[in-house]
Amino acid sequence: MAKFKSPANTNLFRDTLPWTVRHKADHSDIEAYITETDKWEVIATITSSAKFTHTELSDFLVRVVNQYEPMRGMLREAHAAFTIAIDEGWHSTAELAADKFIGKVQNMI
């Protein structure tokens, strides 16, 4: 079971270093670098469940989060293109932003 600390500012984890995990005998601590405090902090303590060990669960969670990070920039570009199109209408700026995003996606597949 995971116990998460819930910071008041949910933007604390944006653009951070990859999360890490420290395994102990009976639990694992997931750590993230918090930009506002300028230090690594435990953000979750994982204990074993009926089907999975705390090591398996924490390694899986950290892997999922760290694999998401490289995609964050592309998601921001897509969001920016759609925001321009919705807020300002579909014009050359929105088209350029969308074309840039589509080009990156095409290079990935």
Secondary structure as GFF3:
##gff-version 3
##sequence-region A 1 109
A	DSSP	beta_strand	2	4	.	.	.	ID=ss1
A	DSSP	three_ten_helix	10	13	.	.	.	ID=ss2
A	DSSP	beta_strand	20	23	.	.	.	ID=ss3
A	DSSP	beta_strand	28	34	.	.	.	ID=ss4
A	DSSP	beta_strand	39	46	.	.	.	ID=ss5
A	DSSP	alpha_helix	54	88	.	.	.	ID=ss6
A	DSSP	alpha_helix	92	108	.	.	.	ID=ss7
###
